[in-house]
Amino acid sequence: MHFIAEIFCLALCVCCSITVPVGSSGLHFDPSMSYRYSYEAQVILNEADIANEDKAHRMHADVGLKVVAVFELKVRWSNPNQQSDQIIEMEFQEAEIFNVSDRLKEDNSFHSVRRSKSLRSIIKPIIFRWKDGKVEELYVSGGETATSLNVKRGMLGLMQVQTKTGKRQEEDPSGLCNVAFEVDGNEVKKVKDFASCENDEEEFTSLSQVLGVTTSSTSRALYTLSDDLTHIVFAVAMESNSIRVNVKQDVSLFVLGRQKLGLLDTEEQGTKLAKSSDDALKSFAAERRKYGEKYLRSSLRSIRDIKDCAQGCLNINEVLNLYHDELTKDNMANSSSVQAYVTAVRAARQADKHQLTKVMKDKANEDIRLTLIDVLAAAQTSASHSVLMKQLDFTKTEKTGDIERGLSGIAFSSHPSEEVVQDLKKVFKGKIGSPKIKETVGLALGAVLNKFCRAHPDNCKSKTAKEVKQIIRQGLKDAESEDEQTLYIQFVRNSGLPDFIPSLLNYAETSEHPLVHHLAITSLGVYDRKHLGEKVRAVMSRIFHQNLNKYESTVRSAAANLLLMSKPTEREVQNIFLSLPELKSRELANFIFARVLDLIKTNHPSKEVLLKVLNDRSYGNYWILAQAGMASAYTGHIYKTNDSFATYGLFMEYSNAGMMRRTAVDFSLHSPEDSIALTQLGIVAQGLEGLTGSVADEGEEKLDSMVGMASAMMGVKLRPLTFFRGYSNMMSLIWSGSSGDPTGVEAMLLLTDHFQHILLASGLRVKAEVLGAISTKITAEIAFSLWNRNVEIVTTNGGALTVQCRLTLESPIVRAIVRNSFDAQTGLQFSVFTDFSSLPPKSCMRLSYPSFEFETSLRKFERVKGSKKRLLTLRRRRSQARGITLPLHQGNSQMCTKIVTS
């Protein structure tokens, strides 16, 4: 036993004294000799950027596994016509497991009698066909454990080499991969192209690049062959796999794999060779049958040991009992709730249908039922989806909060299956008790169709996807009322499919309903600019300039905004500028010009053409530049780092009478390659001029009195909320003084969802998970004071965020885990106070967030099965961020001052 630990120190020295046959050609082993090799494989789990002086290093806290073995190779058959084609038996003499860092014996769970027994099935020999330095066939015992067999596959994978510079495909534990060889004398360098590896392992990742992860892998091996280039004398291989969260790349994971192979000695053997390869295999099988073993053909690809989490699997019942209080409604938007949610999602993914049904029916979980719906929706397994759909009664006409919650969770699925699309399609076509639920089903179906199509190009060609697109197409064709048109436009907006751009253009230009005009135009804004070509710009131009019909001011501003953001031509920009002094609505002109300046300030792709026109004095003159009013468009930064930055945008539109028409607040996250709108809140108000006795703008005299709120999260539009619509509803609200309880959205959602099996060349396997989630509560409240003649609308977006990166060694022998995480909790509040006690009304906006704390932590755990000892280390760092009221445009500051001093 003890000589194994010293074996590699002796390997090179022993190799120097070995006599090898001379004059042979091609990679092969001498049939008259047996070859004894020492082998070592290890995997180390860590974070990617840990420093040598870090406490985790000083404590010798690296976790993972090292396997050391000695085996002997004997030739059972050699092709008389091709020496490099042989049947070889591999017999094992010793095998032990070790830890990967130096620790005292009393702190080391590997110091156990189980250390030498953990790989007990590795003593079973294997037989394989080695041809031109490549394993062509492999036969293994049917009683072999998956882990031991994977280790042997790693040994065979390292033995694959060639003596000529070039490329070829090889199968090893990682799959079928392209490899390149570079030969210099008896030294060979081998590089594996991980991107080319083909295997059947489950994996998925977030479709948004901003909220996703970046993975990188490298694999290199160096060989020293015998002087006659017939066999391996020494080999060493190293591979690395890193996973980084894009928005915060110091939250990372790192897997390091190493292999060593060294020839210890050779010895003459008197074994008689078989006459054929079949005879060699049959005689070997007959020998092993004496021990009750049956040998089967196998591949070199590693397989998952079904017992790999026997000690580490999460039980959904135990998780819910442990974190019950953290998952209640009262704890929403807190760090403890989102951390518990991530744990529950991981447990739900490991649970079967029976277990999930049981927890949903458990009366003790009634107070966390809505949170459990979030968990089932996020788990995205066939079992969790089936249980969720059975829990939701779509025929209900009231108390539909659970349905809304479930549909919202499904809408944010990171990798929806065709089964999910199919089930939502059936629901949409079936009996639904509430119009609001019908609208939410359409929004959810559009969102999952979008992600289903983006996941793979062929998905959108499936029968299910075609059927859903036909439902949308027919709905757009038949819709007549405002509610019907709104339903299908929102359906299209969440689907993001370019097929429906012509329909959106038609509604944007010809609908009879102003709110539909605006919704259709803003829905076009979700498409990539490559889809918004000349035809789209021509329609937007006609709407803004009112060439065919009259439109209300916010519709025209939306058309101008989309035109300016869609790579406009110089002529199109010139026409917009020339129209500004002629517009009857000075607030419309002021908003458009403010938007132009904001696009330039934020370095939008249209910046170049906008500056070019402005630098021409025919357009950059006093009559065009001197726009005045209350409207504004402003974008600022919340934070900025090397990895990412976040922005907030505030866009305010008013009527000429000074009444607010539309307010939009946009919080976006940006990486060097991509951007995503995290949260978009919009407030629309119309027909309120009667409150001040002022006159409505031209074309807006017949608009209903209405105040509502629209919201979207991570590109998914949510069902809009209406505070009131119509004169009677407005007066009821005014006399009551408020909208009652705050209305809004609350949920727990996954932001980042990455899963993969890292298949190391050594045959050892690591499971990588990255889960980023948010526990959010968005509320909106409106308060009228008829006595003081003012109104205040307050929206609050509270949230707690966690990002957890986890590496788990897939082995029943050793439980090794590394978790790197980031946590934060804060809230954003946006308020609009309007005083209409005198004309023109005065409005003051405020956008702020309180001081908050964020924390990063690195946790490592290691324990050998059967050992009472374990390793557990934790490094935690906390930082403070001061609260701030974010700066807005200068006009807002002046208006707030007037309100305060009046």
N, C-alpha and C positions, 0 to 999 in steps of 0.2 A: 504493500500500500504506500509506504513512505517514499518509494523511489519515484512515484509519479510526479510529485511536486518538484523533483530535481531533474526531471527527464529532459527538459528543453535546454537546460544548461549544458548537458552532455551531448545533445543531438549533433551539433555542428562538429564537435571534436571527433565523435565516433564516425561521422560521415567521411571525414578526411581519410580514414584508414580503410574504407570499404573498397574492395576490388570489384570492378564491374566488367562484364563481358565486352570484348572489343570486336569491331567489324560488323555489328548488326545494324539493321536499318529500320527506321520508324519507331514510334513509341510502343514499347512492349516490355513485358517482364520475362526474365529467363525462366522457362518452365522447370529447370532443374534446381531452382533456388526459391526459398521463401523470403519475403521482405517484411521486416517488422518496423512499423512507423509509430511515432508518438503524435498525438493530435490534441489541439486545444482550441476551444471556441468559447467566446464570451460575448455578452451583450450588456451594455451599460446604459442606464436610463438617467436623464438629467434635463436641466434647462439648457438652452442653446448658448447663452452668453455668461455662464457662471465664471467668476474670476477665481484665480488661484488663492487669493487671500480671503475668499468668502468663507463664512462660518461653516457652511455646508461641506466645504472641502476640508477645513481644518479638523472637523469631527470625523473624517474618514467615512462620510455618509453616502458615498456612491452606492446605488442599488442595482441589482441585476443578477446575473448568473454566469458562472464559468464552468465549463465541462472539460474534463481532461480524460483522455483514454489512450490505450495502447492496442493496436490491432496488427494482425498479420495477414498478408496477401499470399495466396497460393494459386498457381495456374492450374486449372482443371482441363483445359483444352486450348490448343493453339492452332489457328488456321494454317495448314501447310503451304497454302498459296499466298498468304498475307500475314506476316508476322505481327502486324499491328491489330489483328482481330483475335481476341482471346476471351475465354470464359474464366472468370477469376472468383475465387472464394475469399470472403473477408471474415476472419475470426477475431473475436475480441478477448483480450486477456485481462484488462483492467478498465474501470470507468468510475470516476468520482465527480462530485459537484463541489464547487467552492464559491465563496463570496468574491466580489470584484474589487474590494478595497481592504486595506490593512486595518484589522481591528483586534482588540484584546479578546482573548478566548471567552471571558465572561460576558462580553458584549456581542458575541457572534453566534447567531442562531444556526450557522452551518456546522458548528462543532457538535455533532450529533451522530449517533450510530447510523442514522438513516442516510447519512451522506453517501455511503457506498452502496446503499440498497435502493436509493431513489431511482437509479437507472438499471435495475436488476435485469430487465428484459433485454438490455443492450448486449448481453452475452450471447444472444441468439445470432448465429452467423447469417450472412446474406451472400447471395451469389449474383454476379452481374456480367454483362457482356461489355467489354471495353474495346472500342474500335477507333483507331486513329485518334486516341486520346480523348474519346468521348463515350459516355455511358449510353449504350443503345438499348439495353434491356436490364431490368432489375427484378429479382425475385426475393420475397421476404416471407417470414413466418406469419401465419394468420393470427398467432397469439402475441404478436408484437404490439406494444403500446404505441400510441400516436407520437408521444414525445420522444421516445427512444428511436423510433423509426425516422423522425424528422432530423434527429442528430446524425444518424447514419447517412441520410440524404445530403446533409451538409458536408460530410466527409467526401462523398462521391462527387459532389459539385466542385469541391476544391481540387479534385484529382483530374478534372477535365482541362486539357491544355493541348496546344498544338505547336509544332516546331517550325512553322512558316508564318511569316507576317501576313496578316489578312483578317477577314471578318467571317463570322458564321453565326448561326443560331444554336443556342444551347438551352436545354431544359435543366433547371436546377430548382431548389426550394422556392425561389422567387417566381417561377413560371417559365414560359418560353421567351427568351430574351436574346437580343442582338449583342454579340460581344466582339471586341476587336483585339487582335494580338499583334505585338511588336517584338520581334526576335532579334537578339544581339548575342551571337555565339550560343552559349548554353544558358543565357539569361532571357527570360520571357516576361513581358509585361502584358497583363490582361485587363481590359476596361469593359465594364458592363454598362449598356445603355438602359437605365431603369425605365425611361419613358416608353421603351419598346416592349416591355415585359407584358405578356398576356397571361391572365389567370382568371379564375371564376370567383374571386373573393368579393364579398359585398363591400361597397364603398359608396359614399355620397358626400356632397359638400354644398355649401351655400352658393346660390346662383349669383348673388351680388358680390362683386369683387371687393368692394369697400368693407363689407361685413364678413368677408370670407377669410381664408387663410392662404398662405404661400408655403408650398412644400418644395423641398429640394433633396435630391439623393445622389450619392456618388458611390462607386464601387471600383476598387483597384486590387489587383493581385500581382505579386512578383514571384517568379519561379526560378529556381536553380536546378537545371537538369544535369544528369550525368554527362561526362565528357563525350560519350557516344550518342547522346540525345535519346536514350531509350526509356528512361524513367525519371521520376521526380526524386531529387535529393532533399530539397527544402522548398517550402512554399509559405508565404505569408499573405494574408488578404485583410483589407480593411474597408468597411463601408460606413457611411454616415447618412442619417435621415433627419432632417429638421423640419419643424412645422412652426410657423410664426403667424400670429394674429395680425392682419394687415393694419388695423387702426392703431395698434400698440404692439410693435414688434418685439419689445422686450418681454412680452408674455409669450413664451416660446417653449418648445419641447425639442429634445435631441436624443437620438438613439445612435449609439456607436457599437458596431459589430466588428469583432476581430477573429481571425482564424490563423492557426499555425499548423504546419505539417512538416515533420522531420523524419528522415530515414535513420533508424537506430542501428540496424545491422541486417545482414543477410545470412542465410544458412542453407546448406545443401539439403535437398529433400529427395526421397526416393519414390515419390508418388508417380504412378503410371498415368500418362495422359489418356483421356478418352479419345475414341476414334472420330467422333463428331461432336458438334455443339449440343445436339439433342441428347446424345449419350451422356455427356457431362452433366447436363441438367437433370436427367433421369436418375443417374447414379447418386447425385447429391440429394435429390428428393427422397430416394430410397433410404439413404443413411439417416435422414432427419425423421422419417416415419417411425424409426425405432424409438424415438423420444416423444412420439405422439404429436409431431408437428406436421402441419400441412403448409406447403409453400405456394404463394400466389404471385402472379406478376403485378408489379406496381410501377408507379412513375416516380420521378425525382421531385415532384411538387409537394411542398409541405401541406399537411392537413391539420385542421383544428382538432384539438383534443376536447371531446365533449365534457370532460371533467375539469376543464381549465379554470372554472370559477366555482368549483365545489365549495371552497371556503370564502370566496369573495363575491358571490352573487348577491344582489340586493333583493330582499323580499318586500313586495309592495305593501303588505299588511304591516310589517315592522316599521317601514319607513313612514307610513301614515300615522301610526301610533306615536312615533318619536317626534314628528314634526307637525302634529295636528294643529297646535295653536298658531304656528307660523303661517299656516295655509288658510287661515280664516279671512273673511272679508275685511274685518277691522284692521288687519295687518298688511293690507295692500300697499304697494309703493314703498315697502321697507326692505332693507337688505336681507333680513332674515327670511322674508317671504320668498324672494327670488332664489336664494340659495337652496331653500327647502324644495322649491319648484324644480330646479335642475336635478336634484337628487331623486325626486319623485318621477320625473320623466325617464331617467336612467333605469329606475326600478320597473316602470311600466313597460319599457322596451324588452325587459327580461321576463315579463309575466305572460302567462297564457290567458286565453279567453275566459276560462273558468275563474281564475284568480281575480281578473279585472271585473267581471260581473259581480262577484262576491263583494268586493269593496264598494261598488256603486250601490248595492242593495243594503249595505250595512247602515243601520239607522244612526250609528255613532258618527258616521261621516256626513250626515245630512247637512250640517252647518258649513261644510267645505265642499258641497256638491259642485258649485260653480267652478271652484279651483280644480277639482278632479276632472271636470269637462275640459278645462285648459290642458291638463296633463295628458288626457287621452288623445286630444287633437294633436298635441306636439309629439307624442310618441311615434305616430305614423307607422305602426305595424299593422298587419292585417287584423290581428286580434283586437287591438285598441280601437281601430276604426269601426269594426263590426259592433263592439260593445257600445261605442259612442252613438252610432246611428240608431241603435235599439233604445237608447235612453231618451231620444228626442221625439216628442209627439208633434209633428208638423201640422196636425189638424186643429190644434188648440187655437182659440181666438183671444185668449188673455193669459196673463202670467207667462209670457213667452221669453223671459230673460235668459232661461237656460238654453233655449234654441239660438238666440242671438249670440250667446257666448260660445256655443259650440261651433256655429258657422264662422264666427270671427276667427276662432282658433284654426279651423280648417283652411280658411283663406290665407293664413300666414304659413302654411305648410312649406317646408324647405324642399321636399322631394316627393310630391304627391304621386301616387300610383294611378294606373288606369282605373282601378277599382273605385278610388275616391271620385274621380270624374264621372264614372258611370253611376254611382249612387246619387250624387248631387243632381245629375241630369234627370234621374227617375223622380226625385223629390220635386224638382222644378216643374216637371210635366204632370205631377200628381196633384192631389187635393192639399191645399195649404189654407189654413184657417184665417190667417191675418195678412192683409196687404203689405204690412211692414216686413213680415217674415218672407213673403214672396220677393220683395226687393232685396233683402239680405241674402237669400239663397242665390239670386242672380249675381250679386256682387261676389259671393264666395265662389260660385262656379266659374265666373270669369277669371278670378285670381288663380284658381288651381289649374285651369286650362292654360293660362299663361306660363306657369312654371312647368307643367307637364310637357308643353311644346318646346320650351327652352332647354329642358333636360337632355333631349335627344332629337335631332331633326326628323327622324322617322315617326316620332310620337304623334305629330300633328297630322300624319297621314293615316292614323288608325281609324277604325270604324267609329269608335266612341267620340273622338275629337271631331270628326266630320259631322256626326249627328248633332253635337253641341253647336258647332258653327252654323248648321242649318237652322237650329232653333233661334239663334241670334238673327240670322238673315231674315227669317220669316217674321220675327217679332218687329224688327225695324221697318219692314214693309207694311205691316198691318197696323202699327201703333198710330192712334189718332189723338187721344187725350194727352194732356201734359204729363200726367203720372205715368202713362204707358211709354211715352217717348223717353221720359227721364229714366225709367227702369232699364230699357234696352241700351241707352247710351252709356249708362254706368256699367252695364254688363260688358259692353265693348271696351270701355275705358280700362277696366281691370284685366281684360283678356290681352290687351296690347297687341292684337293681331292686325297687321297692315291690310288684311283683306277688307276691313270695314272702313277704311279711310274715306272712300267715296260716299258711303252712307252718312258719315259724320259731316262731311262737307255739305251734303244736301240739307241736313237738319240745321247746320250752322247758318245757312243762307236763306232757307225757305220756310222754316217752322213758323207757326203762328204764335208761339209762346216765347217771350223774351228770356225766361230762365233756361229754356231748352237751347236757345241760341248760344248763350254763355257757356252752358255745360258742354255742348258739342265742341266749341272752340277750345276750351281748356282741356278737354279730353284728347284733342289732337296733340297737345303739348307733351304727352307721355311717350310719344314715338321718337325714335332716333331721327336725327335731322336728315339722314339719307332718304327717309320716306316722305319728307316734307319738301317736295320739289316745286317746280314751276306752277303746276295746277293748284296746289294748296295755297301758294302765295297769291295767285291770281284771285282766288275766292276771298281770301282775307283782305286783299286790297279792295275788292268790290264792296265788302261789308263796311270797312272803315270809311271809304269815300262815299258810301251810300249810293252807288251807281244804279242799283235796281230797286232797292227798298230802303225804308227808314228803319233805323235801329236805335235802341236806347243807348245811352252813353257808355255804360259798362261793357256792353257787347262790342261796341266800336273800339274801346280801349283794349279789350282782350284780343281782338283781331289784329290791332296794330302791334301789340306785344308779341304775338306769335310770329307775325311777319318779320319783326326786327330780330327775332331769335333764330330764324330759319335761313341763314345765309342769304340775306336780301341782296338784290342787285343795287347798284349805285342809283339807278333811276327810281327804284321803289322807295329808297330812303329819301331821295330828293322830293318826291311827291308827298311823302308824309310831312316833311319839314315845311314845304310850301303851304300845306293846308292848315298848319297850326294857327296862324294869325286870323284865319277866316272862320274857325270853329265858333259856333254860337255858345258852346259850353267852354268857358275859360278853364274850368276845373279839368275837363278832358284834355285840353291842350297842355295844361300844366303837368298832369300825370304822365302823358306820353313823353314830354321832354325830360321829366325827372327820371323816367325809365331809361331813356337814351343815355343819360349821364351815369346811371347806375351800371348799365351794361359795359360802358367804357371803363369805369372804375374797377369792376370785377374781372377785367380782361376776358370778357366773353369773346368767342370766335368772331362775332360780328363787329368787334371793336375797330378793326382796320377800315372797313367801309364806312362806318359811322364817323370816324375821325376825318376821313378823306372828304366827306361831304361837308362836315363842319368847318374844315379849313378853307372851303370855297366861300368867299364873301357873299356870293349870291344866296347862300343858305345860312351861313354863320354870321348873321347880321342882327341888329337890334330887334327888328320886328319878329324874328323867329326865336331869338334867345331870351327875350324879355317876357317870359310867361310868368304869371303870378296866380296864386291861389293857395288853397289848403292841401291839395292833393300831394302825395309824396311817394317816392320809391327809394328804399334805402336798404343796403346790405352791409352788415358788419361781421366781425370775427368774434366768436366765443372763445376759441383757443386755437393755437397753431403749434405743431411740432414737426419734426422731420418726417414722421410717418404719416400724419394726417392733419387735417384742420376742419373745424366746424364753423359754419356761418349761420347767421339768422337774417332773414329778409322781412321787411315790413313794407307793405304796399297798401296805401290808403287812397280811396276814391270818394269824392264828394259831389253833391249836386251844386248847381249855381247858388242855391238858397243856403248852402252851408251844411246841409244834412249829410251825414255819412251814408254812402251807398254800398261800398264794399271795403272790407279790411281783410288782408291776408297776412298770416305770419308763417314763415317757412323756416324750419330748422333742418339744415342739410349737413351731411358728413362727406368729406372729400378725401380721396387718396390720390397719389400721383397719376393713377390710371383711370379712376372712375369716381362717380359721385352718386349719392342716394339721398332722397328727401326723407329724413327720419320721421318728421311730423309736419303736417301742413294743417293749419287751422284757418278757416275762412268764415267771416261773418257777413251776411248780406242783409241789407235793410232797404226797403222801398216803400213809397207811398206814405211817408211820415211828415210830409210838408204841412199837412193840416194841423199838426200840433203847434206849429209856430205861425200859422197864417200866411206862410210864404207860398210862392208859386212853383209848381213842379217844372222841371226842364221840358223842353219841347219833345213830344213823343212819349212822355212818361205820365201824362195826366190820368190815364185810366189804369195805372198799375195798382194792384191790391196792396193794402197795408200789410207788411210782412217783415218779420225778423227771423232769421234762421242761422244755423251753423253747419258748415261742412268740414269734414276732417278726413285725413288720409295718413296712414302710417306705413313707412317702408314701401311706398309705391302702391299700396292697396287702399283703394277708396272705401270708406266706411259709410254706412247709411246716414244720410244727413238728418239733422234735427231741426224741427220748426218750433220756435217759441210761441208764435201766434201767426195767424193768417186771416185777414179780413177785419173789417172795422169793429165788429162785435167782439171778436177775440181780443183785439187790441185794447178796447175800452175795459174789458174784464181784467186784463193784466194791469192796466193803469190804476184801476180802482183798488186792486189787491195789493199793489205796490211792488210785487216781485213775481218771478216765474215759479215760485214755490221752491221745492227742494232742487238743489243743483242737478242739472241734467248732464249726462256725459257717458264716457266709455271707461270701463275698467277691465283689465285682463292681464294675464301673464303670457308672454309670447317669447318664442325663440328668435333671436336675431342672427346668431351664428350656429350652424349645425354641420359639423364635419366629422366623418367617421371613416376609418380605414384600418386594414390589417397591414402592418409593416412586416413583410416576409423577408427575413434575413437569409443570406446565402448559407449561413451555418445551420439552417433548419429551425432555429429558434424564432418565435413569433411574438410580435408586440401589437397590442391593440391601441390605437390612438383615437381619442375623442376630444373634440373641442365644442363646448356648448356655451353660447352666449345668450343670455336671456334678460328680459326686462319685466318688472312688475310695475304696471303703470295705472294711473288713475287720472283721466282727463275729465274735468268738469267745466260747465259753463253756467253762468248765472246772469240774469238781467234784472235790474231794479229801476222802477219808474218813481219819480216824485212829481205828482201833478202840482203840489203846493210850491215846491222849489223850482219847478220847470227844468228838471234835468233827468238824465238817464245814464246808468252805468252798466256796462257789460264786462264781466270778469271771466276769463278762462284760466284755469290752472292745470298745469301738466306736471303732476308729481310722478317720480319714477325712481326705481332702484335697479341698478345694473350689476350683473356679474358675468365674467368671462372665465370659464374653467377649462384649462388644457390638462388632459390626463393621459398618461402612458401606463399601460398595464401589461406585464409579462404574461403571455398566454401559456401557462404551465400549471399542472396540478402539483408539481414538485415544490415550487417556490412562488410565493405571492409577493411580487415586487411592483410598487406603484409610485409614480411621481405625479404630483399635481401642482401646476402653476396657475395662479388665479389673480384676478383683479376685481375689486368691488367698489361701488360708489353709490351714493344716494343723494338726490337733490330734487329740486322742483323749479319749474318756470311759471311765472305768472304774468299774464298780459291783460291789461285793463284799458278800457276806453270810456272816458267820462265826457259826456256832452251836456253843455249848459245852453238851453235855448230860452233863457229868461229874457234875452235881448237878441236882436238881429244884427249881424249874422250870428248863428250859433257858434259856440267855441268848443273845441274838442281837445282833450289832453290824453295822451297815451303813455303807458308805462310798461316796460318789459324788464323783469328782474329775476334773479335767483338768489337764494340765501347762501350763507357759508356752508360748506360741506366737507366731509372727510372721504378720502379714497385710500384703499388699502391694497397692497400686493402681498402675496404670500407664496411660499414654496414649501411643499410638504412631501416628505419621502417616507415610504414604509416598505419593510422587507421582513419576511418570515418564511422559514422552511417548514413544510408540512410536518406535523408531529413534534415540532420543537416548541418548548415553552418560552424561548427567547425571541425577541423581535427588535427590529430597529425602527425608531420613529423620530424624525427630525422635523422641525418647523422653523422657518424664517419668515418673519412678518415685518412689513414696513408700512408706516402710515404717513400720509401727507395731508396738509390742509389747503383748501381753496377758499379764498375770501368771497363772500357774497358781493354782488354788484348790481346796480341798475344800469342796464346796457344803454349806450348812447344811441339816440335816434336823430332824425334830421333836425336842423336848426329851427325850422318853423314850428315844430312841436314844442320845443323848449320855450319859445316866445308865447305860444298859446297857453301853455301850462302856467306861465307867469301871470298872464292876464286873468286866468280863472282864480288863482290863489289870491291875487291882490284886489279882485273886484268885490 
